[in-house]
Amino acid sequence: MDINIMMEGQAGVYWSEWTRMARTVEEAGFAGLYRSDHLPQGAPPEQAALELWVSLTWLASHTQRITFGSLVSPSAFRPPVITAWMASQVDDLSGGRLRLGLGAGWNEAEHRAFGFPLLKTGPRFARFQEYVEVVTRLMRSETPVTFEGEYYELHDAMLAPRPRREGGPPITIGGNGRRRTLPLVAKYADEWNCVWRTPAQWQRLSAHLDGLLEAEGRRPEAVRRTLMTGIFFGRDEAELREALAERGESAEQLRAAGAIVGTAGAVREQLDELAKLGIDGVMLQWLDLSAWDRLEALAEAVL
């Protein structure tokens, strides 16, 4: 099971934090570095944000080994043509290490603040399905693409240069919804990223996805299964208590929500449980951008 780090791209992230995180993740031996795609909210420094594709382009050319990508990029922020175009070229620049995470969007406040239409749930997912359809067709088709939908249109469109990786970077769809999200995973995605769920909850959702994949004529192993969840780690009990106090929730509450909580031994046990379920990778949400020594200690404890 791959162990990756995920950071919130809008949580006071300047270039100094991004470059330090990239260096730490690569040198410490984590499999990858992933980030959310949010617009700046509130007053700096707490809500400062680096733009997603600028930061990923830097990462593609300044790291050598780690995988990376978005968890996940809302469909309202950029036209699907631009997303497909940028993703294929960033993937090429990195030598094939990008995983393109896409989502329908959920944060009403940021959409309203910057003038992006979030839409009500039904239309939002209808738009998202067209969005993924356009992205996948442009990256996977070797002939010009024509598409006429309610939200997007293409007329003999084709990306050039073509992605070096056949089909372009893998598509990750993030979310837990049985009614809307998982059917789209089964139809389009190379990877499903489940968000903050317990092992038992993950098992039930994964089994439901297996049925949807069968209905689409795809095998269960066609879709990689990953989990993004919180990590609350301390090198000793005192440091763990500090981390929990900052969150304002108990270890039991956080574990019940699906987070990984504890010192080295407890964290290893929880990760082993996830690996035994068949999860291909975890993205551990690291929120403290000043605790670099603790992140390095986590790597020593679990890798």
Phi and psi in degrees as a GROMACS rama.xvg file:
@    title "Ramachandran Plot"
@    xaxis  label "Phi"
@    yaxis  label "Psi"
@TYPE xy
-69.8549  139.029  ASP-2
-114.841  115.584  ILE-3
-117.845  163.827  ASN-4
-109.796  139.253  ILE-5
-123.257  136.031  MET-6
-127.529  152.235  MET-7
-82.6993  114.479  GLU-8
-67.9738  -13.1821  GLY-9
-105.611  2.20548  GLN-10
-92.0585  62.0936  ALA-11
73.5304  37.4835  GLY-12
-98.9418  112.66  VAL-13
-106.998  179.145  TYR-14
-61.2368  -33.7213  TRP-15
-62.5089  -41.5493  SER-16
-70.2044  -40.8839  GLU-17
-65.3815  -45.9852  TRP-18
-68.2333  -36.8858  THR-19
-65.6768  -42.0528  ARG-20
-62.5869  -45.26  MET-21
-60.4979  -44.2895  ALA-22
-64.4786  -42.8081  ARG-23
-65.5042  -45.5421  THR-24
-62.8176  -43.8261  VAL-25
-69.0718  -44.9589  GLU-26
-72.9146  -30.9958  GLU-27
-77.1197  -17.8155  ALA-28
102.752  7.10657  GLY-29
-63.3147  155.308  PHE-30
-73.5267  -33.5086  ALA-31
-163.896  171.341  GLY-32
-131.183  124.531  LEU-33
-126.869  154.877  TYR-34
-144.253  155.364  ARG-35
-76.1703  169.21  SER-36
-125.001  91.7466  ASP-37
-128.491  155.323  HIS-38
-85.7377  158.387  LEU-39
-59.8762  137.175  PRO-40
-137.717  133.81  GLN-41
81.3704  -171.116  GLY-42
-90.8818  137.996  ALA-43
-61.0728  156.726  PRO-44
-88.673  -9.00189  PRO-45
-59.7106  -36.4285  GLU-46
-114.117  20.0913  GLN-47
-64.3485  145.895  ALA-48
-140.336  142.577  ALA-49
-93.5052  138.681  LEU-50
-62.5534  137.694  GLU-51
-52.8672  -57.4909  LEU-52
-75.0983  -26.1656  TRP-53
-64.482  -44.4507  VAL-54
-68.7813  -36.9492  SER-55
-72.5804  -32.8579  LEU-56
-64.1641  -43.1413  THR-57
-59.3245  -44.6933  TRP-58
-63.05  -39.4616  LEU-59
-59.8225  -34.8391  ALA-60
-99.7546  -4.95586  SER-61
-119.654  5.40508  HIS-62
-126.637  162.047  THR-63
-117.342  -26.5709  GLN-64
-121.237  -41.417  ARG-65
-72.5747  147.971  ILE-66
-79.7228  164.109  THR-67
-162.025  166.017  PHE-68
167.339  -170.056  GLY-69
-101.997  136.855  SER-70
-132.165  88.3783  LEU-71
-124.577  170.678  VAL-72
-94.5176  119.358  SER-73
-66.9697  142.953  PRO-74
-69.6903  -20.5686  SER-75
-75.9845  -21.4965  ALA-76
-73.2497  -33.9935  PHE-77
-142.273  145.171  ARG-78
-60.646  147.699  PRO-79
-62.0257  -31.5922  PRO-80
-62.0389  -44.1242  VAL-81
-66.5573  -40.8181  ILE-82
-60.7195  -47.7971  THR-83
-62.5351  -40.5456  ALA-84
-64.5387  -49.093  TRP-85
-65.8411  -43.9922  MET-86
-62.3778  -42.8276  ALA-87
-64.4512  -36.2616  SER-88
-79.0048  -35.9681  GLN-89
-65.4864  -38.2507  VAL-90
-61.5325  -44.6203  ASP-91
-60.5973  -44.6479  ASP-92
-59.2363  -35.2972  LEU-93
-84.9156  -5.72754  SER-94
78.7099  25.3904  GLY-95
87.9803  44.8919  GLY-96
-117.446  0.250562  ARG-97
-83.3098  141.591  LEU-98
-121.846  119.873  ARG-99
-89.6355  104.777  LEU-100
-91.5672  127.684  GLY-101
-126.548  147.82  LEU-102
-150.204  166.977  GLY-103
-79.0542  -17.4959  ALA-104
93.3195  152.675  GLY-105
-149.488  -24.4508  TRP-106
-81.7243  97.4638  ASN-107
-62.6415  -38.0257  GLU-108
-62.5618  -45.4737  ALA-109
-71.273  -35.5884  GLU-110
-63.0314  -44.2092  HIS-111
-66.5265  -42.2164  ARG-112
-61.433  -38.5933  ALA-113
-106.516  7.58712  PHE-114
80.9096  25.8546  GLY-115
-99.3928  129.492  PHE-116
-75.4803  115.934  PRO-117
-77.1795  -36.9163  LEU-118
73.3862  158.824  LEU-119
-71.2962  166.624  LYS-120
-56.7007  -48.8376  THR-121
-60.0199  -57.3766  GLY-122
-60.7586  -34.6272  PRO-123
-59.6535  -43.8121  ARG-124
-77.4168  -28.131  PHE-125
-64.5974  -42.7183  ALA-126
-64.1015  -41.8163  ARG-127
-63.0444  -39.7067  PHE-128
-61.9436  -43.5987  GLN-129
-62.2987  -39.2179  GLU-130
-57.8369  -50.0778  TYR-131
-66.1847  -36.5601  VAL-132
-59.842  -46.0838  GLU-133
-64.4602  -46.8301  VAL-134
-59.8218  -48.6749  VAL-135
-67.7425  -39.2105  THR-136
-62.9386  -44.7904  ARG-137
-63.5083  -37.4942  LEU-138
-82.8518  -27.3918  MET-139
-101.559  -18.5186  ARG-140
-88.2814  133.369  SER-141
-93.3088  5.18249  GLU-142
-125.957  159.79  THR-143
-56.7937  144.589  PRO-144
-109.499  131.598  VAL-145
-118.2  132.323  THR-146
-148.778  130.812  PHE-147
-126.909  106.185  GLU-148
-120.041  -173.364  GLY-149
-75.2456  -29.676  GLU-150
-111.38  -25.9679  TYR-151
-138.691  150.824  TYR-152
-137.265  142.029  GLU-153
-130.811  143.483  LEU-154
-135.307  100.873  HIS-155
54.0474  47.921  ASP-156
-94.1098  143.572  ALA-157
-153.307  134.397  MET-158
-77.4701  139.621  LEU-159
-148.264  132.226  ALA-160
-68.5223  156.295  PRO-161
-68.9537  148.901  ARG-162
-56.6809  137.057  PRO-163
-65.7665  -38.4568  ARG-164
-78.1302  130.372  ARG-165
-58.5093  123.188  GLU-166
83.0821  -1.78217  GLY-167
78.9752  -174.498  GLY-168
-64.6479  150.141  PRO-169
-60.1277  144.542  PRO-170
-95.7817  124.547  ILE-171
-107.941  129.844  THR-172
-112.461  126.617  ILE-173
-104.847  144.12  GLY-174
140.781  170.335  GLY-175
-119.634  0.367535  ASN-176
-70.7151  122.761  GLY-177
-72.0226  -33.4075  ARG-178
-82.1197  -38.0717  ARG-179
-116.538  -45.9376  ARG-180
-73.9201  -51.18  THR-181
-63.1262  -35.7409  LEU-182
-60.2143  -34.9884  PRO-183
-70.7445  -36.6425  LEU-184
-58.0303  -48.1646  VAL-185
-62.6997  -32.2568  ALA-186
-84.1787  -37.6426  LYS-187
-120.853  -28.1639  TYR-188
-86.4257  153.554  ALA-189
-95.2557  -18.6913  ASP-190
-146.961  139.74  GLU-191
-108.253  125.597  TRP-192
-109.508  106.196  ASN-193
-79.5333  149.07  CYS-194
-121.934  118.529  VAL-195
48.386  66.9759  TRP-196
-131.881  150.434  ARG-197
-71.6574  163.893  THR-198
-54.757  -42.8409  PRO-199
-65.1934  -40.8812  ALA-200
-64.9008  -41.8013  GLN-201
-60.5997  -42.9518  TRP-202
-58.2396  -44.9426  GLN-203
-64.2482  -43.142  ARG-204
-66.3186  -39.2925  LEU-205
-64.5792  -39.521  SER-206
-65.0298  -38.8938  ALA-207
-63.6185  -39.9299  HIS-208
-63.266  -37.8879  LEU-209
-56.5723  -43.1624  ASP-210
-64.9013  -39.4839  GLY-211
-66.6818  -38.1184  LEU-212
-64.5857  -41.6325  LEU-213
-59.4807  -40.8281  GLU-214
-65.4868  -27.7349  ALA-215
-87.1647  -0.709667  GLU-216
77.1902  24.917  GLY-217
-115.457  151.014  ARG-218
-84.5844  151.855  ARG-219
-55.3482  -38.0743  PRO-220
-72.5599  -4.09896  GLU-221
-70.0721  -21.0801  ALA-222
-117.036  121.767  VAL-223
-69.655  142.781  ARG-224
-113.607  121.514  ARG-225
-131.22  163.027  THR-226
-133.293  126.625  LEU-227
-102.988  124.939  MET-228
-152.533  168.944  THR-229
-75.6133  152.405  GLY-230
-126.074  126.323  ILE-231
-125.506  99.3075  PHE-232
-123.284  137.949  PHE-233
-132.153  143.743  GLY-234
-69.0868  -21.7346  ARG-235
-147.989  176.531  ASP-236
-64.5346  -34.6263  GLU-237
-64.7573  -43.6662  ALA-238
-67.8756  -34.9971  GLU-239
-64.5014  -42.0413  LEU-240
-61.1755  -37.5033  ARG-241
-62.7629  -44.2114  GLU-242
-63.3212  -40.0546  ALA-243
-69.689  -36.6316  LEU-244
-64.2564  -38.0799  ALA-245
-63.5775  -35.1271  GLU-246
-76.7644  -32.9241  ARG-247
81.8528  18.8163  GLY-248
-133.434  154.834  GLU-249
-79.771  164.455  SER-250
-59.3508  -39.9927  ALA-251
-65.0864  -40.8756  GLU-252
-64.0276  -43.0011  GLN-253
-69.0716  -41.3494  LEU-254
-63.1955  -38.0093  ARG-255
-64.0998  -24.9038  ALA-256
-88.0042  -5.24964  ALA-257
107.107  -0.574546  GLY-258
-75.0719  158.628  ALA-259
-95.1526  123.114  ILE-260
-137.561  132.627  VAL-261
145.814  -176.393  GLY-262
-85.071  -173.168  THR-263
-54.3507  -49.1239  ALA-264
-63.1014  -44.2409  GLY-265
-65.8794  -39.5434  ALA-266
-64.4818  -42.8277  VAL-267
-61.2925  -41.8003  ARG-268
-61.4654  -43.0937  GLU-269
-68.2037  -38.3221  GLN-270
-68.7713  -37.1167  LEU-271
-61.3811  -39.048  ASP-272
-61.6408  -41.6636  GLU-273
-66.2027  -40.8843  LEU-274
-62.7367  -38.018  ALA-275
-66.939  -23.6506  LYS-276
-74.1102  -15.1323  LEU-277
98.1913  13.3226  GLY-278
-67.8699  130.798  ILE-279
-80.3627  -26.284  ASP-280
-164.469  150.365  GLY-281
-119.385  143.031  VAL-282
-111.515  108.546  MET-283
-88.989  117.699  LEU-284
-75.7181  107.317  GLN-285
-101.724  114.597  TRP-286
-101.511  -22.4024  LEU-287
-89.5179  100.391  ASP-288
-85.4646  15.0581  LEU-289
-114.721  -10.3972  SER-290
-96.1207  60.2493  ALA-291
-67.2785  -37.6713  TRP-292
-65.7689  -34.4932  ASP-293
-70.3394  -35.4751  ARG-294
-64.8304  -41.2248  LEU-295
-63.7701  -38.2841  GLU-296
-65.6882  -36.3468  ALA-297
-60.7024  -43.663  LEU-298
-60.1857  -44.339  ALA-299
-63.4421  -32.0976  GLU-300
-75.8975  -33.8538  ALA-301
-117.627  -14.9566  VAL-302
